[in-house]
Amino acid sequence: KDHKYGILSGRNLENVINESRELAGIGEKKNQADFALWKKASPEHIMRWPSPWSDGFPGWHCECTAMGRKYLGSHFDIHGGGMDLIFPHHECEIAQAVASQGDQMVHYWMHNNMITINGQKMGKSLGNFITLEQFFTGNHDSLEQAYSPMTIRFFILSAHYRSTVDFSNDALKASQKGLERLMNGLNDLERVPVAKQSDEQVKKFVSELRQRCYDAMNDDFQTQLVISYLFEACHVINTALDHKANISAEDLKELSDTMHLFTFDLLGLKSEKGANNDAREEAYGKVVDMVLNLRAKAKADKDWATSDQIRDALAEA
């Protein structure tokens, strides 16, 4: 009874009731604010389980609360979703949890904003709905080229998760260049000349970088700020490479450790050049193994012509 319905969305219950449209079966409710915990299945409905009330299935809100409790427990830290789910879906999940166990299940709610394509809301009816596979292959009329998984990831991380994300070819190409710039900076760490002592400004930047990145992540996952700080680090690296700044071995190690921690471990980015090379090496190894097996079979069958042909081809390769 003490629970305030609307605590997440900030909506007033009376206004919600007054502004609600008429729906089928609403007159059967004891309270207009009630939502379905169980729905009777129509004869053709594929989801149906026996219950004391009917053969049917759980309501949408009830379904999610049950899954959360089963797989994550009666209390868990983060529940995510789109902003369009704040009300009524997540509001109803909170109400169910409080009613069934006396308190809220979720400690933090995180809601991402909408995705747009060239300024328009993404939707199949508009013909601008793009799947991840289409982004990766470039097989869509709205795309000028294919974009790698890491480019898409970098693009999304470059904006705050509660901001609208607008996909466009220009924005994706800019992310492609930005990711390349960051990876080049990380690779250039090995080439930075080491000085006996860091310049005062460089030392100050390096000593504060790790905490600045942590502060940004702790402030509602400000990934776009972390990326901007990593770009500042790339500038320091380039300045040192041009012999316009000095950095000590100790500070260079701290800079390298911090950049690797936030780029790879926390943001989950990967060097695609290395990943592609590894994939090619693995594929090449499988092909060589297959060819060697074919040669072994040819020798076993005393097919000396084929065996010699494979041997000579491998020698030339």
N, C-alpha and C positions, 0 to 999 in steps of 0.2 A: 504493500500500500504506500510505502514511503518512496518508492521508485518514481522518478520523474521521466515519463515517456517523452522523448524529444531531447534528451541530454546530449546526444551526439550531433544531431542536425540543428539544434537550436530552434526547432519548430514548436509552436504552441498547439496543443492538442485540440482546443476548441476551434482554432482557425483551420486546422487540418480537416476536421469533420465538416465544417461549413463549406469548405472549398472543394470537397470530394465530389466526384461525379457519381451518378446513380449506377450501381452495378447489379447484375443479376444475383438474387439471393440476399441482398443487403437488408431487406425487411425481416429476414429470419434471425438476424443477430439480436442478442440481448443488449449489446452495446455496439454502437456504430464503429468504435475504435478497434473492436476485436478483429483478429485475422485468423485464417484457417490453419489449424494444427494438423488436421487430417481431412483428406478429400475423398469422397466416394468415387470409385472408378466407374466410368461408363462401360457398357459391354465390350466396346472395341478398344478400350485403353490397354496398352501393353504393360504398364506398371500397375500391379495389383497384389496386395498381400491381405490375408485374413486379419481381422481385428474385431474387438467387441462392438465397434460402431458400424463397420461395413467392410466389404472387400474394397480396398482403396490404396492410397499412397500418402506419404507425409506431405504437408505443405512445404513450399520452397524455403521459408524461413526456418522451419523446424528441422528440415533436412540438413541444412548447413550447421545448425547448432549441434545436432547429433553427431555429425562427422567430426566437427572440431573437438568435441568431448571425447569421442572414441579414440581418435588418432593423436591428439595433442594434450588431452587431459582436461581437468576442470578449470585450470588456469594456464594460459600461455601468453607469450609476450606480444607478438605482432599478428594482426589480421589485416590483410590488404584487400584492395578492390578498386574499381573505378568510382569516381565521384558520384555517378548516377546511382550507385548502390547505397549511398549513405541513408537515404530515406526512400522507401520504408524498410528495405531489406535489413540493413545492419542495425537500424533502430529496433526492429522486431527481434533480431538475434539477442540484443542486449536485454530486452524485456523478458524473453524466454529464459535466459540464463539466470537472471535475478529471481524470477518466479520459481525456478526449479532447484536452485542451489543456494539462494540467498545473497549472492553477490555476482559481480561481473566476471566473465571468463577471460576477457581480453584486457591486457594492460595498455596496449597502444594500437590505435587504428591508423592505417596509412592508406590514403586514397589518391590514386594517380588521376591526372586530368585527361581530357579527350585527345584523340589523334585526328589531325586534319591532313588533307593532301592538297597542296597548293592553295591553302586557305579555306578549303571546303571540308566539311565533316566527311570522314570516310564512311562509305556506304555502298552496298551492292547495287542499290537502285540508281545511284549516280554514276556507276561504272568506274569508280575510282578506288575500289576495294583491292588492296594489294597484299598478298600473302608473303610470309618470309621467304618461301621458296622462290617466288617471283622476284623478290629483291635480290636474292643470291644469283639468279640466272639472268636477270634483266628481261625476262619474258613477260612484259606488260607494256601496253601502249604509252603509259605515262612515264616510263623509265627510259632514259637515254642510254643507260649502260647497266651492267650488273654491279652490285655492291656487296662487298664481303661481309660475313657475320660480324667481324670486329669493327668494321666501319659503322654498321647499324648500331652496335652496342655503344660505340664512342659517341655517335650522334645523340642517342637517347640520354646518355650520362651527361652530355654537355648542357642539358636543360634540367631544371629542378623537376622532380617527379610530379609536383602539383601544378606545373605549368603546362599549357597546351603545347603539344609537340606537332609541329607542322612539317610534314615530309615534302621536300621538293628536290629536284635534281641539283640545284645550286647549293642548297644546304647540305645535301649528302656528299657532294664533291668537296665542299669546304671541310666536312668532317673527315673525309678520306685524306686530305692534305694535313689536317690537324693531327690525325693519328700517326701519319708518316713522320711528321715533325717531332712528335713525342718519342717515337721509337728510335729515330735518328739520334735524339739527344741522349737516350739511354745507351745506345751503342757507342756514342762518342765519349762516354765516361772513361773508357779504357785508354783513350788517347790524350786525356787532359794532363798537361805537364804539372808535376808536383813541385811546390815551393816549400822552403823551410817554414814559412809562416804565411797565414792567410791575410789578405787585406781586411781591414776592420769591417768594411761594409759586407764583404763576402762572408766573413765569420759570423756576423750578426744574422745574415739571411739564413745560413745553414743551420745555425743553432735554434732558430725559431720555426723553420719550415715544418718539421714533424708535428709540433704542437698546433700550428695553424691548420694543418690538414686534419688533425684529430678534432679540433674545434669545429671545423666546417662539417665534418661527418656527424658529430654529436649534435649539431644544430639542425635537426630535421633532414639529415642526409643531403647536405648541400654539395652534391658531387660536382656541379659546375664550378664551384669555387675551388675545389681540390684540383681540378684540371687546370684552372687558371694559375694556381700556385706551381703546378708542375711545369707549365710553360715558362714561368719566371725562372725556374731552375734550369730549363734548357737555355735561357738567355745567359745565365751565369756560366754554364758550360761553354757556350760559344765565345763568350768574352775571354774566358781562360784559354781557350784554344787559340785565340787571336793574340795571346800574350798581352792583353790589356787588363788582366786581373790575376792575382795570385791566390792559390788555394793550397793548404797544407794537406799532407797525406791523411791525417786524422779527419779533417773536415770533408775531404773528398770521399772518404769511406762513409761518413755519416750522410752525405748528400746522396750517394749511390744507394745505401740501405733504405733511406726514406723514399726515394723515387721508386725503387723496386717494390717496396711494401705496399704503397698506395696504388701504383699502376697495375701490378700483377695480382697481388693477394687480395686487396680490398675492392678495387674497381673491376677486377676480373678480366683485364685486357691481356691480349697475347700478341707476340710478334708473329705476324702471319707469314713473314718470309721464312722464318725457321720452321713453322708448322708445315708450310707447303713443301719445303725441302725434305722434311722428315717423311711426309706422305709419299713424295716421289721416290725416296730411297727405299721405302718399304715396298712400294709397287714394283720398283725395278728388281729388288731382291726376289720377289715372288715369280717374276717373269723368268729370271735366270734359273731359279730352281726348277721351274716347269721345263725349260729347254734342256737342262741337264738330265732330268728324268726321261725326256724323250730320247736323248742320245743313249742313255743307259738301256732303254728298251730296244732301240735300234741295234745296239751291240749284242744284246741278249738274243735278238731274232736273227743275228748275223747279217743285218742289213748294213754292210760296211759303207756303202755309198752315202746313205743318209747320215750315218754316224760321223763320217769324215766331213761331210758338208756342214754339219752343226759345229764340229770342232773348229773348222776353218773360219766360220762366221763369227764365233766367239773370240777367236784370236784377233780378227780384224777389228772387232768392237773395242 
